[in-house]
């Protein structure tokens, strides 16, 4: 397929209304923040322009997450991902680099903050960091990993594989003693308006939007379109297909057969009810999406 037909989908219906409240909370928390750490999976579509406009001039560290699942041939796309997003100080770090992200964050933040004025916080020796990003990008996991590394402490904030785990801005969480550094977890915030349906679909594939709000069927179809467009044919071998396929139905049929995704359906006949075992295409679509997110279909970058 040369293009994907979204069928007139309304992306506005995908986004929970509580996110406007979350953005207001983040703006209030910004007053005591020295630096912003933004976590994202995909370098362009995975970022919220509203955060740039609202959170403005602070030093900014962009953490590219799950780079071990990204296509190494498309990673140059992310090289300029940090450009134009921060004021006087900006840096990009990636998970999967020779030096782990958790080891880079503290010295990097300390350097960026030290290189510029701290205005009303000039007399303070502690560092306050606001962790931001769209939903389900690993913000809470980053905070917990920093605490384990620098303080030998356990979890301070709840994490999960679904978007929307963090509902509100939390209190400050200490992650380091020397230098004294606190991080503030924030709720994931999506743009209040997103006119580009394709950007919304990419966010959904990365787990920033609940699957059922978008529809597992169309998400699976768009994923197949993207894999074929990038000539990523790992799904052919995984599901026992003879060749790449441009239509989602036969792919989901093979997924259901190989993964045992079936359901029992009662059929009314002239002689009574008959229980029939049928392939569960919705469950197969979810399995297809889960295999993509786990890296079983190859290393793919959506942008």
N, C-alpha and C positions, 0 to 999 in steps of 0.2 A: 504494500500500500504506500502511495506517495504522501498521503495525509491521513489523519485520524478524524473520524466523525464523532464528535462528542454529543451529538443528538440534542443540542440546545440545552445542555445541563445548566442549572442555576447554581453557581458556586456560593452565592450568598447564603443558601440554606445549609451549607456545610459547617458554618462557624458558630460556636456557642457565643451567647451575648455577654457572658461573664468576663470576656477578654478586655472589654473597655474598662471595666473596674480594675483589672490587673495592671493595665497600662498606667492608670492614674496612681495606683499604689507604687509602681516603679518610679514614676516622676517624683513622688514624695520622698522615696528612699534615696533618690539621686543626690539630694542635698548633702548627705554625709558620705557619698561615694568618691573615692580617689581615682578609680579605674573601672572600666567595664570589661568583663570577660564574656564573649559571645560564643556559644557552642552551636555548630550546625553540621549537617550531614552532606548537603549539596551546596556548592560554593555560590550559586546565584539565586536559584529558586528557594533555597532554604533559609533566606534571610528576610527580615521584615523591615520595609522602608520606614514604617511608623516608629520603629525603635531609633533609627538614625535621626529622624526629625525631632523626637521627643527627648533623646538622651544626649544629643549634641556634642559638646566640646571636650569631654573627658578623654584621657588616654584609653585606647581600645585594643584588646587582644582578641583576635579571631581564632578559635580552636576548631579546626576541621576534624570532625569525628569519623571513625570507621574508614579511614583511608586504606586499610588493608582490604576492604571490599570494593574500592574504587578501581576503575580501569587505569592502569599506569600510563597508557598512551593518551588518555584524556586529562590527566592531572594538570598539564599546563593551563587548563581553563581556570584552575583555582589559584594560579600564581598571582593574578591581579585581583583576587577576591576581596582583599582588604583595602584596595585603593578607593579613596573617596568616602570611606565610611567613618573615619574618625577625624578629629581635629589635629591637635599638635603632635600626638603620638599614636602610632598604630603598629601592630605586629601580627604576623600569621604563624601559627604553629599547627602541626598536623600529628594526629595519632598514627603511629606506625613509623615515625621518624627514629633515627638511631638513638636519640635521647628521649625517653618517655615524656609525655605531656606533663605528667604530675611533677616531674623534676624541673621542667622548664618554667612553669607558671610563676612560682614565688620570686626567683631572681629577675625574671622578665618584668613582672609587675613593679617590683621595687625600682628597677632601672628606669622604666617609663615615667613613674611618678616623680622620681628624683630629678629627671631632666626638665621638668617644667614647674611653674608656680602652683601652689596648693591653695592659694587664696585664703579663705577664712579658716582653713585647716592647717595653716603653716606651722602652728605651734605644736601640733600633735605628732607623736612618733609612731603611732600605729597606722596600719593601712586598712582601709575599708573598700572591699571589692564587690561590685554588683554583678551577679551572674545572670545573663539574659539569653534569650533565644526563643524560637518557635517551639511548640509542644513536642515532647518526647525526643529531645535531642541530647539527653544525658547530662543535664545541668546538675541534678542532685547526685548523680554518680561521680561527677568530677569533684564536688565538694567532699564526698565521703572518701575518695581515693587520696585527696590531699591530707585529710585528717589522719588516715592510716599511715601515710608516709612520714609526715612531719611531727605528729603528736602521738602516734601509736594508739589511736583511739578508734572505736567502732563507728557505726553509722550514726549520723546526726540528722539525716533527713530521709524520708521515704522515697524509694525508687520503684519504677515499674515499667513494663513493656508497652503500656497503653498511654496515650496522651491524656493530660489533665490530672495527673497524680498530685502535682503541686497546685493548690487552689489559691493561695494567697502569699504575699511577701512574708517571709519568716523573720524571726529575730536574727541578730548577727551570730554567726557560727565561727568560732576560732579554728583556724587550720594550720597555724604556725606560731611558734614562740619567738624565734629569732630569724627574721624580724617579726614583730607582733602583727599578725595579719588575720583579718576577719572577712568571711565571705557571706553574702546574703543571697539565698536562693529566691527565685522569682517564678511566678506561674508562666507557662508558655503562652506567648501572645502571637496570634496571626494577624495579618493586615485586616482592618475592618471592611475594606473593599478590595476585591481581587477580580479585576475584569478579565484576566487571562485564565481561562479554564485549564489550560495545559500546565501552568504553574501550580495550580491547585491540585491537579492529578499527581504531579511529581511529589508534592508535599504529602499527599495521601499514601503514596507508595513507600515513603520513608517513615510512615507511622505518625505523622503530625496531626492527622485527622482520623477519627474512628472509621474503620472500614465500612461499617454498616451505613454510615451517613452518606457515603459516596456510592457504594454498591460494589460488592466484590466482583461481580460479573464484568462491569465496564473497566474496573481497575485491572483485572486480569487481561482483558482484551488490549488495553493501552500498554500494559507491560509487554505483551507479545509483540505489539507493533514496534515498541522501542528496542527490544532485543533484536528483532529482524533488521531494523534500520541501522543499528550499530554492528550488525553481523556478529552478534553474540549468540551462537547456536548451541550453547551448553544444554539447553532444555531438550534437544533432540535425543542425545544419548541418555540423559537422566530418565526420560519417560518412555524410552524404547520406540521413538518415532523413526520412520524410514528416512525422512528428510525434513528440512525446515518447513513450517506450515504458516500460512498467512491468515488462517481462520482459527478462532479460539475454540470452537466446539470440538473438533477432533483432538486438540491438545488437552482439553479438560477431560475428554473421554479417556485418554491414555493416563492422565494423572489419576483419575478415579480408579482405573483398573490396577495400576501399579501400586497405589497407596491404599487400596481397599476402601475407598470412600463410597459406601452404598447406603441406601435407606429402604425400609419396608413401607410399601404403600398398599392400602386397601382399595381394591377395584370392585365396583358393584357390577355384577353380571346378572343375567336372567335366571341363573340357577343358584344365586347366593353371593356372598362376599368371598373374594379371593385375595390372599396376601401375595404381593409380588415384590421381589427385590429389584430395585432400580439404582442406577448410578446417581450419586448425589453431586450434581454439578456445582452447587454453591460451596459445598465443603471442598471440592476439588479446586475451585478458584481460590479459596483461602489457603489451601496447601501450596498452590502455585506462588502466591504472594509470599508465604512464609519461607519457601525455598529461596526466593529471590533475596529476601532480607537477611537470610542466614549465609548467603554467598554460595549456595549450592548450584546456582545457574551461571557462575562465573563472576568476574570482577567487572562491575558495571557502574558508570557514572551517568546520572540522568541528565545533567546539564552539558 
